[in-house]
Amino acid sequence: MSPPLAPPGWSRWLVPPAALSVHLSIGQAYAWSVFKPPLESALDLSGTQSALPFQLGIVMLGLSAAFGGTLVERNGPRWAMTIALICFSSGFLISALGAATEQYWLIVFGYGFVGGIGLGIGYISPVSTLIKWFPDRPGMATGIAIMGFGGGALIASPWSARMLDSFGDDPTGISLAFLVHGLTYAVFMSLGVLLVRVPRSEKPAGAAPGADAGPAADAGPGAAAGPGAAAGPAALQGVQVSARNAVRTPQFWCLWVVLCMNVTAGIGILEKAAPMITDFFADTSTPVSVSAAAGFVALLSAANMAGRIGWSSTSDLIGRKNIYRVYLGVGALMYLLISQFGDSSKPLFVVCALVILSFYGGGFATIPAYLKDLFGTYQVGAIHGRLLTAWSLAGVLGPLIVNWIADHQESAGKSGSSLYGLSFLIMIGLLVVGFVANELVRPVAARHHIPAPRESKESTDVQQRQQSA
C-alpha cells in the first residue's frame, strides 16, 4: 500500500484527527482493569493471571514498534494504521472466542499477543507523518495524537463497564463485550485509515537547486502565519540520521534510559492507584471509599491525557532537554513529598500523584519531538519504535517493584503508607538516574549523519564560492 499523498490545498489539520482515531482506540489498553474482576470470577483466575493479557500487550507494543518501525517508515501511515486496525480488532475477536469457550489462553493470545502487535504499530503509525506536517510545532502535533492513547481509557472504561452491566459478567457477557469492542474499534480506526495523508514535497518554480517546499495552504483554518504555516513542511532539511545509525549513538541510549525511568515511575502509581490511596489512608480517621478511589483513578487518567498535550506543547517553547529536567527532577520531588507527608494530607497526595501522572503522559508525547531534534525526520518513526522497547521493560518493572515490595511489607505485618515507602525511594533513585542520562544528551556526531544529496552539496559549494568572490 503506497503512502497517500496530500492533494494541493490539503489542510494539515486533518492529520491529527486521523491519528486520534487510532490512538483513542488503542488507548483502551489502559482500561483493561475493568475486565479483571469479571474474568477472575467467571474463569476462576488469580489477580496475577488476569493481568497477563495487559502485561503481554505492553511487551508486544514495544517489540512490534521496534521491529515494525522500519516497515512503517517504508510503507507509510495508511499501511501501518491498516495493520493496527486488523491486529487490534482481531485481538478482541479472538478474546471473544476465548471467553465464550472459557479458554483463557485464547484471551491472553488474542488481546495480549495479536492485539499487542496492533498497539505497537498503531502507536507509532502517525508519529513520523505528524512531525513532517508540523516541523514548526512537533511537540504539539505528537502531543495531540498521543494524548488520545492516554485519554482512550476515559471513554473505554465507563463504556466497558456499562456493557458488562448489560450483557452480564459471565463468560457469555464478557464474550459479547469483547465482540462489540472489536467491531466498533474496527469502524472507528478505519476513519483514520481513510483520512491520513503524507505531505507532498514540491520544488517551487525558480527555487535554488536542492531547495524543497511542502504543500501550500496547509496551515488550516484560522492558523497564524509563521514558519511552516503556509509553505508546509520541508523535506529532509538539517541533521538526518538513519535508524540503523541512531541505535549506535550514545544519544539514543541516553533517551532510552530517560524514557524507561520516567515510565517506570509513572506506571508504578497508575497500575496500583486505587488500592494505593486506600492503603495510605486506611489507618486514618478519614479512610477512602471504593467510589472515591475510582474517582482518583479517573483523575489520574485525565492528568495523563492533559500532560500529553500540555507538557509536549510547552517543550516547543522551552526545549526538549529542559522539559525532561522538569519531568525527572520535579517528579522525584513529588515522590519525596508523598513518601514523607502523603499520609497526612489527602490533597497533597492527590496533587503529587496528578503531577507525576501528567509527567508520565508528557514524557511519552515529547519523546518523538526529542528524537526529531536529534536525529531528524528521515526515519524518526523507526527510531521511535526502537526506543519504545524501554516501555516494554518499564511496563513490567514499575508494577513489579510496587507490588512485590508491598506484598513483602504486608507479610511482615506492616500496613498503610509503610507498604510503599521503599518503593517510592526506589522510584526517586530511578528518576535521578534518568535526570543524569538526560544531562548527558549532546548533538549527534557528524559521522552518524546520512550523506547530503549531491545536488544540495553542489548548490552549497556554488553559494560559498559566490560569497567568497
C-alpha positions as CSV (number, residue, x, y, z in Angstrom):
1,M,0.0,0.0,0.0
2,S,1.7,3.2,-1.2
3,P,1.6,6.3,1.1
4,P,-1.4,8.5,0.1
5,L,0.0,11.9,-1.0
6,A,-1.9,15.0,0.0
7,P,-3.6,16.8,-2.9
8,P,-2.8,20.6,-3.4
9,G,-4.5,22.6,-0.7
10,W,-4.9,19.8,1.8
11,S,-5.1,21.1,5.3
12,R,-2.5,19.6,7.7
13,W,-5.1,20.0,10.5
14,L,-6.9,16.9,9.1
15,V,-4.0,14.7,10.0
16,P,-4.2,15.0,13.9
17,P,-7.9,13.7,13.8
18,A,-6.7,10.7,11.7
19,A,-4.1,10.0,14.3
20,L,-6.6,10.5,17.2
21,S,-9.0,7.9,15.7
22,V,-6.3,5.3,16.1
23,H,-4.8,6.4,19.4
24,L,-8.2,6.8,21.1
25,S,-9.0,3.2,20.1
26,I,-5.8,1.5,21.2
27,G,-5.8,3.6,24.4
28,Q,-8.4,1.1,25.6
29,A,-5.4,-0.8,26.9
30,Y,-5.4,1.4,30.0
31,A,-9.0,0.3,30.7
32,W,-8.1,-3.4,30.9
33,S,-8.7,-3.4,34.7
34,V,-12.4,-3.2,34.0
35,F,-12.3,-6.7,32.7
36,K,-10.1,-8.1,35.5
37,P,-12.8,-8.7,38.2
38,P,-15.3,-10.4,35.8
39,L,-12.6,-12.6,34.3
40,E,-11.4,-13.6,37.8
41,S,-14.8,-14.7,38.9
42,A,-16.0,-16.2,35.6
43,L,-12.9,-18.2,34.9
44,D,-11.5,-18.6,38.4
45,L,-8.3,-16.6,37.9
46,S,-5.9,-15.0,40.3
47,G,-5.1,-11.3,40.1
48,T,-1.7,-12.1,38.6
49,Q,-3.3,-14.3,35.9
50,S,-5.9,-11.7,35.0
51,A,-3.1,-9.2,34.4
52,L,-1.3,-11.3,31.8
53,P,-3.2,-10.0,28.7
54,F,-2.3,-6.4,29.7
55,Q,1.3,-7.2,30.5
56,L,1.8,-9.2,27.3
57,G,0.1,-6.4,25.3
58,I,2.6,-3.8,26.6
59,V,5.5,-6.1,26.0
60,M,4.3,-6.7,22.4
61,L,3.7,-3.0,22.0
62,G,7.4,-2.2,22.5
63,L,8.6,-5.2,20.5
64,S,6.3,-4.7,17.5
65,A,7.1,-1.0,17.5
66,A,10.8,-1.8,17.5
67,F,10.7,-4.4,14.7
68,G,7.9,-2.8,12.7
69,G,9.2,0.8,12.8
70,T,11.2,0.5,9.6
71,L,8.3,-1.1,7.8
72,V,6.1,1.8,8.9
73,E,8.6,4.3,7.5
74,R,8.8,2.4,4.3
75,N,5.1,1.7,3.7
76,G,3.6,4.8,5.2
77,P,0.9,5.6,7.8
78,R,-2.0,4.2,5.9
79,W,-0.4,0.8,5.7
80,A,0.5,1.0,9.4
81,M,-3.0,2.1,10.5
82,T,-4.5,-0.8,8.5
83,I,-2.2,-3.4,10.2
84,A,-3.0,-1.8,13.6
85,L,-6.8,-2.0,12.8
86,I,-6.6,-5.6,11.7
87,C,-4.5,-6.8,14.7
88,F,-6.2,-4.8,17.4
89,S,-9.7,-5.7,16.3
90,S,-8.8,-9.3,15.7
91,G,-7.3,-9.5,19.2
92,F,-10.8,-8.7,20.6
93,L,-12.5,-11.2,18.3
94,I,-10.1,-13.9,19.4
95,S,-10.6,-12.9,23.0
96,A,-14.4,-13.1,22.5
97,L,-14.0,-16.7,21.3
98,G,-11.8,-17.5,24.3
99,A,-14.3,-16.1,26.7
100,A,-17.2,-17.9,25.1
101,T,-15.3,-21.3,25.2
102,E,-13.8,-20.5,28.6
103,Q,-10.3,-20.9,27.2
104,Y,-8.3,-18.2,28.9
105,W,-5.1,-18.9,26.8
106,L,-7.1,-17.6,23.8
107,I,-7.7,-14.3,25.6
108,V,-4.1,-14.0,26.5
109,F,-3.1,-14.8,22.9
110,G,-5.8,-12.6,21.3
111,Y,-5.7,-9.5,23.5
112,G,-2.0,-9.7,24.6
113,F,-0.1,-11.1,21.6
114,V,-2.2,-10.2,18.5
115,G,-3.8,-7.1,20.0
116,G,-0.4,-6.0,21.4
117,I,1.1,-6.0,17.8
118,G,-1.8,-3.7,16.9
119,L,-0.9,-1.5,19.9
120,G,2.7,-1.1,18.8
121,I,2.1,-0.5,15.1
122,G,-0.8,1.8,15.8
123,Y,1.1,3.8,18.4
124,I,3.9,4.8,16.0
125,S,1.9,4.9,12.8
126,P,1.2,8.7,12.8
127,V,4.3,10.0,14.6
128,S,6.6,10.4,11.6
129,T,3.8,11.9,9.5
130,L,2.8,14.4,12.1
131,I,6.3,15.6,12.6
132,K,6.7,16.2,8.9
133,W,3.4,18.1,8.7
134,F,4.3,20.2,11.7
135,P,8.0,20.9,11.7
136,D,7.3,24.2,13.4
137,R,5.4,22.6,16.3
138,P,6.4,18.9,16.6
139,G,5.8,18.7,20.3
140,M,2.2,19.9,20.0
141,A,1.5,17.7,16.9
142,T,2.6,14.5,18.5
143,G,1.1,15.5,21.8
144,I,-2.4,15.8,20.2
145,A,-2.2,12.2,18.8
146,I,-0.5,10.6,21.8
147,M,-3.0,12.4,24.1
148,G,-5.5,10.0,22.6
149,F,-3.7,7.0,23.9
150,G,-3.8,8.4,27.4
151,G,-7.5,9.5,27.1
152,G,-8.7,6.3,25.4
153,A,-9.4,4.8,28.9
154,L,-11.7,7.7,29.8
155,I,-14.0,6.5,27.0
156,A,-13.4,2.8,27.2
157,S,-13.6,2.4,31.0
158,P,-17.3,3.6,31.5
159,W,-18.3,2.1,28.2
160,S,-16.9,-1.3,29.0
161,A,-18.4,-1.2,32.5
162,R,-21.8,-0.3,31.1
163,M,-21.5,-3.1,28.5
164,L,-20.7,-5.7,31.2
165,D,-23.7,-4.5,33.2
166,S,-25.9,-5.0,30.2
167,F,-24.5,-8.3,28.9
168,G,-23.6,-9.8,32.3
169,D,-20.2,-10.7,33.8
170,D,-20.4,-14.4,33.0
171,P,-18.4,-15.9,30.1
172,T,-21.1,-15.1,27.6
173,G,-21.4,-11.5,28.6
174,I,-17.7,-11.0,28.6
175,S,-17.6,-12.6,25.1
176,L,-20.2,-10.2,23.8
177,A,-18.4,-7.2,25.2
178,F,-15.2,-8.3,23.5
179,L,-17.1,-8.8,20.3
180,V,-18.6,-5.3,20.3
181,H,-15.3,-3.8,21.2
182,G,-13.6,-5.4,18.2
183,L,-16.2,-4.4,15.7
184,T,-16.6,-0.9,17.0
185,Y,-12.9,-0.1,17.1
186,A,-12.6,-1.5,13.5
187,V,-15.1,1.0,12.3
188,F,-13.6,3.9,14.3
189,M,-10.0,3.2,13.3
190,S,-11.0,2.9,9.6
191,L,-11.7,6.7,9.7
192,G,-8.0,7.3,10.3
193,V,-7.0,4.9,7.6
194,L,-9.2,6.8,5.1
195,L,-8.3,10.3,6.3
196,V,-4.5,10.2,6.7
197,R,-2.2,11.8,4.1
198,V,1.5,12.3,3.8
199,P,3.0,15.7,2.7
200,R,3.8,16.2,-0.9
201,S,7.4,17.6,-1.3
202,E,7.4,20.0,-4.2
203,K,10.1,22.3,-5.6
204,P,8.6,25.7,-6.5
205,A,9.5,27.3,-9.8
206,G,12.6,29.4,-9.7
207,A,13.8,27.8,-6.5
208,A,17.5,27.3,-5.9
209,P,18.8,23.7,-6.6
210,G,18.2,21.5,-3.6
211,A,15.5,23.8,-2.2
212,D,12.4,21.9,-1.1
213,A,9.0,23.1,0.0
214,G,5.9,21.2,1.1
215,P,2.3,21.6,0.1
216,A,0.9,25.1,0.1
217,A,-2.0,26.2,2.1
218,D,-1.6,23.5,4.8
219,A,-1.9,25.7,7.8
220,G,-5.5,25.1,8.4
221,P,-8.4,27.4,9.1
222,G,-7.5,30.2,11.5
223,A,-3.8,29.3,11.7
224,A,-1.5,32.1,12.1
225,A,1.2,32.7,9.5
226,G,4.6,31.6,10.6
227,P,7.4,29.2,9.9
228,G,6.0,26.2,8.2
229,A,2.4,27.5,8.4
230,A,2.0,28.5,4.8
231,A,4.8,26.8,3.0
232,G,4.3,23.5,4.6
233,P,6.9,21.0,6.0
234,A,10.3,21.0,4.3
235,A,11.7,17.7,3.2
236,L,14.8,16.3,5.0
237,Q,16.4,19.6,6.0
238,G,19.0,19.7,8.7
239,V,20.6,16.8,10.5
240,Q,19.3,13.4,9.3
241,V,20.3,10.0,10.9
242,S,19.1,6.6,9.8
243,A,17.5,4.2,12.3
244,R,20.5,1.9,12.0
245,N,22.9,4.6,12.8
246,A,20.8,6.1,15.6
247,V,20.9,2.9,17.7
248,R,24.7,3.1,17.6
249,T,24.8,6.6,19.2
250,P,25.0,7.3,22.9
251,Q,22.2,9.8,22.5
252,F,19.7,7.0,21.6
253,W,20.6,5.0,24.7
254,C,20.5,8.1,26.9
255,L,17.0,8.7,25.8
256,W,16.2,5.0,26.2
257,V,17.2,5.3,29.9
258,V,15.3,8.6,30.2
259,L,12.1,7.1,28.9
260,C,12.4,3.9,30.8
261,M,12.9,5.7,34.1
262,N,10.1,8.2,33.6
263,V,7.6,5.4,32.6
264,T,8.6,3.1,35.4
265,A,8.0,5.9,37.9
266,G,4.6,6.8,36.5
267,I,3.2,3.3,35.8
268,G,4.1,2.3,39.4
269,I,1.4,4.6,40.6
270,L,-1.0,4.1,37.7
271,E,-1.2,0.3,37.9
272,K,-2.0,0.3,41.7
273,A,-3.7,3.7,42.1
274,A,-7.0,2.6,43.7
275,P,-5.5,0.2,46.4
276,M,-2.6,2.6,47.0
277,I,-4.8,5.6,48.0
278,T,-7.0,3.3,50.1
279,D,-4.0,1.8,51.9
280,F,-2.4,5.3,52.5
281,F,-5.4,6.5,54.5
282,A,-6.8,3.2,55.8
283,D,-5.4,3.9,59.3
284,T,-6.6,7.5,59.5
285,S,-9.9,9.0,60.7
286,T,-10.9,9.6,57.1
287,P,-10.5,6.4,55.1
288,V,-11.0,6.5,51.3
289,S,-14.1,4.8,50.0
290,V,-14.2,2.5,46.9
291,S,-16.1,5.1,44.9
292,A,-13.6,7.8,45.9
293,A,-10.7,5.5,44.9
294,A,-12.3,5.0,41.5
295,G,-12.7,8.8,41.1
296,F,-9.0,9.1,41.9
297,V,-8.2,6.7,39.1
298,A,-10.3,8.8,36.7
299,L,-8.4,11.9,37.8
300,L,-5.1,10.2,37.1
301,S,-6.3,9.3,33.6
302,A,-7.3,12.9,33.0
303,A,-3.8,14.1,34.2
304,N,-2.1,11.5,32.0
305,M,-4.1,12.8,29.0
306,A,-3.7,16.5,29.8
307,G,0.1,16.1,30.3
308,R,0.5,14.7,26.8
309,I,-0.7,17.8,25.1
310,G,0.1,20.4,27.7
311,W,3.7,19.5,28.5
312,S,4.6,18.4,25.0
313,S,3.4,21.8,23.7
314,T,5.4,23.5,26.4
315,S,8.5,21.7,25.1
316,D,8.2,23.6,21.8
317,L,8.7,26.8,23.9
318,I,11.4,25.8,26.4
319,G,13.1,22.9,24.6
320,R,13.1,19.2,25.0
321,K,16.0,18.8,27.4
322,N,14.5,21.4,29.8
323,I,11.1,19.8,29.8
324,Y,12.7,16.4,30.7
325,R,14.5,18.2,33.5
326,V,11.1,19.1,34.8
327,Y,9.6,15.6,34.4
328,L,12.5,13.9,36.1
329,G,13.6,16.5,38.7
330,V,10.2,17.7,39.8
331,G,8.9,14.1,39.6
332,A,11.5,13.0,42.1
333,L,10.4,15.8,44.4
334,M,6.7,14.8,44.1
335,Y,7.6,11.2,45.1
336,L,9.6,12.5,48.1
337,L,6.7,14.6,49.3
338,I,4.3,11.6,49.0
339,S,6.7,9.3,50.9
340,Q,7.2,11.8,53.7
341,F,3.9,13.6,54.1
342,G,1.4,11.8,51.8
343,D,-0.5,10.0,54.5
344,S,-1.1,13.3,56.5
345,S,-2.9,15.2,53.7
346,K,-5.2,13.8,51.0
347,P,-4.9,17.0,48.9
348,L,-1.1,16.7,48.9
349,F,-1.2,13.0,48.0
350,V,-3.7,13.6,45.1
351,V,-1.9,16.7,43.7
352,C,1.5,15.0,43.8
353,A,0.1,11.9,42.1
354,L,-1.6,14.0,39.4
355,V,1.7,15.8,38.7
356,I,3.6,12.6,38.4
357,L,1.0,11.1,36.0
358,S,1.0,14.3,33.9
359,F,4.8,13.9,33.6
360,Y,4.2,10.3,32.7
361,G,2.0,11.2,29.8
362,G,4.1,14.2,28.8
363,G,7.2,12.0,28.6
364,F,5.5,9.8,26.0
365,A,4.3,12.7,23.9
366,T,7.6,14.7,24.0
367,I,10.0,11.8,23.1
368,P,9.1,11.8,19.4
369,A,10.0,15.5,19.1
370,Y,13.2,15.0,21.1
371,L,14.1,12.3,18.6
372,K,13.3,14.6,15.7
373,D,15.6,17.3,17.2
374,L,18.5,14.9,17.5
375,F,18.1,12.6,14.5
376,G,15.9,14.5,12.0
377,T,12.7,13.3,10.3
378,Y,14.3,10.8,7.9
379,Q,13.5,7.6,9.9
380,V,12.1,9.1,13.1
381,G,9.2,6.6,13.2
382,A,11.6,3.7,13.1
383,I,13.8,5.2,15.7
384,H,10.8,5.9,17.9
385,G,9.7,2.3,17.5
386,R,13.1,1.0,18.7
387,L,13.1,3.4,21.6
388,L,9.7,2.0,22.8
389,T,11.4,-1.2,23.9
390,A,12.1,1.0,27.0
391,W,8.3,1.0,27.6
392,S,8.2,-2.8,27.4
393,L,10.7,-3.1,30.3
394,A,9.1,-0.3,32.3
395,G,5.7,-1.8,31.9
396,V,6.9,-4.9,33.8
397,L,9.4,-3.2,36.1
398,G,7.1,-0.5,37.6
399,P,4.3,-2.7,38.7
400,L,6.8,-5.4,39.8
401,I,8.6,-3.0,42.1
402,V,5.5,-1.6,43.8
403,N,3.5,-4.9,44.1
404,W,6.5,-7.1,45.2
405,I,7.6,-4.7,47.9
406,A,4.0,-4.1,49.1
407,D,3.4,-7.9,49.3
408,H,6.5,-8.4,51.3
409,Q,5.8,-5.5,53.6
410,E,2.3,-6.8,54.2
411,S,3.6,-10.2,55.0
412,A,5.9,-8.6,57.6
413,G,2.9,-7.2,59.4
414,K,3.1,-3.6,58.1
415,S,0.1,-1.6,56.7
416,G,-0.9,1.8,55.4
417,S,1.6,4.0,53.8
418,S,4.5,1.9,55.1
419,L,3.7,-0.6,52.4
420,Y,5.0,1.8,49.7
421,G,7.8,3.8,51.4
422,L,10.7,1.7,50.0
423,S,9.0,1.6,46.5
424,F,8.9,5.4,46.4
425,L,12.5,5.7,47.4
426,I,13.4,3.3,44.6
427,M,11.4,5.5,42.2
428,I,13.2,8.6,43.3
429,G,16.5,6.8,42.6
430,L,15.3,5.8,39.1
431,L,14.2,9.4,38.3
432,V,17.7,10.6,39.4
433,V,19.3,8.1,37.0
434,G,17.0,9.4,34.2
435,F,17.9,13.0,35.1
436,V,21.6,12.3,34.7
437,A,21.0,10.4,31.4
438,N,19.1,13.5,30.1
439,E,22.0,15.8,31.1
440,L,24.4,13.6,29.0
441,V,22.5,14.1,25.8
442,R,24.5,16.1,23.2
443,P,24.1,16.7,19.5
444,V,24.7,13.7,17.3
445,A,28.2,13.5,15.8
446,A,28.5,14.2,12.1
447,R,29.8,10.7,11.3
448,H,26.4,9.3,12.0
449,H,24.6,11.7,9.6
450,I,23.3,10.4,6.3
451,P,25.1,12.0,3.3
452,A,23.5,15.2,2.0
453,P,22.1,14.9,-1.5
454,R,24.7,15.7,-4.2
455,E,22.5,18.4,-5.7
456,S,22.3,20.2,-2.3
457,K,26.1,19.9,-1.8
458,E,26.8,21.3,-5.2
459,S,24.4,24.2,-4.5
460,T,26.2,24.9,-1.2
461,D,29.6,24.9,-2.9
462,V,28.3,27.4,-5.5
463,Q,26.9,29.7,-2.8
464,Q,30.2,29.5,-0.9
465,R,32.2,30.4,-4.0
466,Q,29.9,33.3,-4.8
467,Q,30.2,34.7,-1.2
468,S,34.0,34.4,-1.2
469,A,34.1,36.2,-4.6
